[in-house]
Amino acid sequence: MNSNDIAEYLSQHPHFFEEHAELLAQIKLTSPVMGRTISLQERQMEVVREKLKVMELRLSDLMRIAQDNDVITHRFQQWTRELLMARNDVDLPYILTRNLQEIFDLPHATLRLWDVAPDFTHTWFAAPTTEDVQLFAKGLRTPFCGANNDFEAAAWIEAAQPVKSIAMLPLRLSPEDPCFGLLVLGSPDPARFTKDMATDFLSKIANTSSAALLCMIDV
């Protein structure tokens, strides 16, 4: 019998070592952890400890993720609450962007709306935008995140430092509805918004912002 035959036999007879328990103390293995020869039983204990360490690390990661998500959820609820407390529609864009900055610790946040109702045509958030930026927003199915490659929307941000990374969130009620605006988040940190970052949470911000700002659109 070769080693493969023995391994196959043991796999088909899992009770072998119960019937020959004395062999467990005689079998010796080299420990990759301790660097010496140990018994099979000791090696099994090492394997169990290694698995336990992996599980503990995984549990620690899950707890950290859960804590981070809890913080984000609390901030999102706080931001939504501020929107609901707005007394005047015209104040909504300012409250929305200001609280995004304060609650989520964002350096810059601004927005533009098009096709606004006549009562809001004089406001800062209804300032004219080019057809190019509107087409760009219309083409976004999910928020854009990445380096600021001289985007027109980045010029909406008044900043002492150059905006190095940017997130652009299209405003619409559903994927089938027309886009009526663009919410822009910017940072001088090039690593704040990257093209490989998850956008699930930004999508939630976009959806809530769209619902809050729809009252300003001339439908």
C-alpha positions as CSV (number, residue, x, y, z in Angstrom):
1,M,0.0,0.0,0.0
2,N,1.2,3.5,-0.8
3,S,0.4,6.7,1.1
4,N,-2.6,7.4,-1.1
5,D,-4.0,3.9,-0.4
6,I,-3.6,4.5,3.4
7,A,-5.2,7.9,3.2
8,E,-8.2,6.5,1.2
9,Y,-8.5,3.6,3.7
10,L,-8.6,6.0,6.7
11,S,-11.1,8.3,5.0
12,Q,-13.4,5.3,4.5
13,H,-12.9,4.0,8.1
14,P,-13.2,7.1,10.3
15,H,-13.4,4.9,13.4
16,F,-10.0,3.3,12.9
17,F,-8.2,5.3,15.6
18,E,-11.0,4.7,18.0
19,E,-10.4,1.0,17.6
20,H,-6.6,1.5,17.7
21,A,-6.3,4.4,20.2
22,E,-2.8,3.3,21.2
23,L,-1.5,4.4,17.8
24,L,-2.4,8.1,18.4
25,A,0.4,8.4,21.0
26,Q,2.9,6.7,18.7
27,I,2.3,8.8,15.6
28,K,4.7,11.8,15.5
29,L,4.4,14.9,13.3
30,T,6.5,18.0,12.9
31,S,4.8,21.1,14.2
32,P,5.0,24.1,11.9
33,V,4.1,26.3,14.9
34,M,6.4,24.9,17.6
35,G,9.1,23.6,15.3
36,R,9.5,20.2,16.9
37,T,8.1,16.7,16.7
38,I,4.7,16.3,18.4
39,S,2.1,13.7,18.7
40,L,-0.9,13.5,16.4
41,Q,-3.1,14.6,19.3
42,E,-1.0,17.7,19.8
43,R,-1.1,18.5,16.1
44,Q,-4.9,18.2,16.1
45,M,-5.0,20.7,19.0
46,E,-2.8,23.0,17.0
47,V,-5.2,22.8,14.0
48,V,-8.1,23.5,16.3
49,R,-6.3,26.6,17.8
50,E,-5.4,27.9,14.4
51,K,-9.1,27.6,13.2
52,L,-10.2,29.3,16.4
53,K,-7.8,32.2,15.8
54,V,-9.2,32.6,12.3
55,M,-12.7,32.6,13.6
56,E,-11.8,35.2,16.3
57,L,-10.3,37.5,13.7
58,R,-13.3,37.1,11.4
59,L,-15.7,37.8,14.4
60,S,-13.6,40.9,15.2
61,D,-13.9,42.1,11.6
62,L,-17.7,41.5,11.6
63,M,-18.1,43.4,14.9
64,R,-16.0,46.3,13.5
65,I,-18.2,46.4,10.4
66,A,-21.3,46.3,12.5
67,Q,-20.1,49.2,14.6
68,D,-19.2,51.2,11.5
69,N,-22.6,50.5,10.0
70,D,-24.3,51.6,13.2
71,V,-22.5,54.9,13.2
72,I,-23.4,55.5,9.5
73,T,-27.1,54.6,10.2
74,H,-27.2,57.0,13.2
75,R,-25.7,59.8,11.0
76,F,-28.1,59.1,8.2
77,Q,-31.1,59.2,10.5
78,Q,-29.8,62.5,12.0
79,W,-29.4,64.0,8.5
80,T,-32.9,62.8,7.5
81,R,-34.4,64.3,10.6
82,E,-32.9,67.7,9.8
83,L,-34.5,67.5,6.3
84,L,-37.9,66.7,7.9
85,M,-37.6,69.7,10.2
86,A,-37.1,72.2,7.4
87,R,-39.8,74.9,7.6
88,N,-39.5,76.3,4.1
89,D,-38.9,74.6,0.8
90,V,-36.4,77.2,-0.3
91,D,-34.2,76.3,2.7
92,L,-34.0,72.6,1.8
93,P,-31.0,72.6,-0.5
94,Y,-28.9,74.6,2.0
95,I,-30.0,72.4,5.0
96,L,-29.4,69.3,2.9
97,T,-25.8,70.2,1.8
98,R,-24.8,71.9,5.1
99,N,-25.8,68.9,7.2
100,L,-24.1,66.5,4.8
101,Q,-20.9,68.4,5.5
102,E,-21.4,68.6,9.3
103,I,-22.9,65.2,10.1
104,F,-20.7,63.2,7.7
105,D,-17.6,65.3,8.0
106,L,-17.5,66.2,4.3
107,P,-15.3,69.1,3.2
108,H,-17.7,70.2,0.5
109,A,-21.2,69.6,-0.7
110,T,-23.3,71.5,-3.2
111,L,-26.0,70.8,-5.8
112,R,-27.8,72.1,-8.8
113,L,-31.4,71.6,-9.9
114,W,-32.9,72.2,-13.4
115,D,-36.5,72.7,-14.5
116,V,-37.3,74.2,-11.1
117,A,-40.7,75.8,-10.4
118,P,-40.9,79.6,-11.0
119,D,-40.8,80.4,-7.3
120,F,-37.2,79.1,-7.2
121,T,-35.6,80.3,-10.4
122,H,-33.7,83.1,-8.6
123,T,-32.0,80.8,-6.1
124,W,-28.3,79.6,-6.0
125,F,-29.2,76.0,-6.6
126,A,-31.1,76.8,-9.8
127,A,-28.1,78.6,-11.4
128,P,-27.8,77.7,-15.1
129,T,-26.0,74.5,-16.0
130,T,-24.8,73.4,-19.4
131,E,-26.4,70.7,-21.5
132,D,-23.3,68.6,-21.1
133,V,-23.5,68.4,-17.4
134,Q,-27.2,67.6,-17.6
135,L,-26.5,64.8,-20.1
136,F,-23.7,63.5,-17.8
137,A,-26.1,63.4,-14.9
138,K,-28.8,61.7,-16.9
139,G,-26.3,59.0,-17.9
140,L,-25.4,58.1,-14.4
141,R,-27.2,55.0,-13.1
142,T,-25.3,55.0,-9.8
143,P,-23.2,57.7,-8.1
144,F,-19.9,58.6,-9.7
145,C,-16.8,58.5,-7.5
146,G,-13.3,59.2,-8.5
147,A,-10.6,61.8,-9.3
148,N,-11.7,65.3,-10.3
149,N,-10.7,65.4,-14.0
150,D,-11.8,69.1,-14.4
151,F,-15.5,68.2,-14.1
152,E,-17.8,71.1,-14.7
153,A,-19.7,70.2,-11.5
154,A,-16.5,70.6,-9.4
155,A,-16.5,74.3,-10.3
156,W,-19.7,74.7,-8.4
157,I,-17.7,74.1,-5.2
158,E,-16.1,77.3,-3.7
159,A,-13.0,75.9,-2.0
160,A,-9.6,77.4,-0.9
161,Q,-7.9,74.1,-1.8
162,P,-8.3,72.3,-5.2
163,V,-10.9,69.5,-5.2
164,K,-8.9,66.3,-5.8
165,S,-11.7,63.7,-5.6
166,I,-15.4,64.0,-6.2
167,A,-18.7,62.1,-5.9
168,M,-21.6,63.1,-8.1
169,L,-25.1,61.8,-7.3
170,P,-27.8,62.0,-9.9
171,L,-31.2,63.2,-8.5
172,R,-34.2,61.3,-9.7
173,L,-37.0,59.4,-7.9
174,S,-36.4,56.1,-9.7
175,P,-34.2,54.8,-12.5
176,E,-37.0,55.3,-15.0
177,D,-37.7,58.9,-14.0
178,P,-35.9,61.8,-15.6
179,C,-32.9,63.3,-13.8
180,F,-33.6,66.8,-12.4
181,G,-30.4,67.6,-10.6
182,L,-26.9,66.7,-9.4
183,L,-25.6,66.5,-5.8
184,V,-21.9,67.0,-5.7
185,L,-19.5,66.1,-2.8
186,G,-15.9,67.1,-3.0
187,S,-12.6,66.8,-1.1
188,P,-9.0,67.9,-1.3
189,D,-8.0,64.4,-0.3
190,P,-7.6,62.3,-3.5
191,A,-8.4,59.1,-1.5
192,R,-11.7,60.3,-0.1
193,F,-13.7,59.3,-3.2
194,T,-12.2,56.6,-5.4
195,K,-13.6,54.8,-8.4
196,D,-13.5,51.4,-6.6
197,M,-15.4,52.5,-3.5
198,A,-18.9,51.1,-2.8
199,T,-21.7,53.4,-3.7
200,D,-24.7,51.8,-1.9
201,F,-24.8,54.4,0.9
202,L,-24.3,57.2,-1.5
203,S,-27.3,55.9,-3.5
204,K,-29.4,56.1,-0.3
205,I,-28.4,59.7,0.1
206,A,-29.3,60.4,-3.5
207,N,-32.7,58.7,-3.2
208,T,-33.5,60.7,0.0
209,S,-32.3,63.9,-1.5
210,S,-34.4,63.4,-4.6
211,A,-37.5,62.8,-2.5
212,A,-36.9,65.9,-0.4
213,L,-36.1,68.2,-3.4
214,L,-38.9,67.1,-5.8
215,C,-41.2,69.8,-4.4
216,M,-39.0,72.4,-6.1
217,I,-39.3,70.9,-9.6
218,D,-41.8,72.2,-12.1
219,V,-43.7,68.9,-12.9
